[in-house]
Amino acid sequence: MIHQSELDQSNGRWICENTGMWTRDGLTFFSARGDEIPPPRSITFHIWTAYSPFTTWVQIVYDWLDALKIPTA
């Protein structure tokens, strides 16, 4: 079973693909050069469902089975 504490990536960074700004904790932000900057008004995170703590493997399988029913053009 996965617990939230096991997902802690204290050495990880979120890095903006467009500007290069980054953060480790979502509170303090840095420019691509490493200077501390004000936080942006909003950010988005793209995460593969299997890595998400917001769903279960059971739901992932159900979603996959539902996707198989959709005819492709």
Secondary structure, DSSP 8 states (H G I E B T S, - for coil): ---GGGG--TT--EE-TTT--EESSSSSEE-TTS-EE---S-------GGG-TTS-HHHHHHHHHHHHTS---
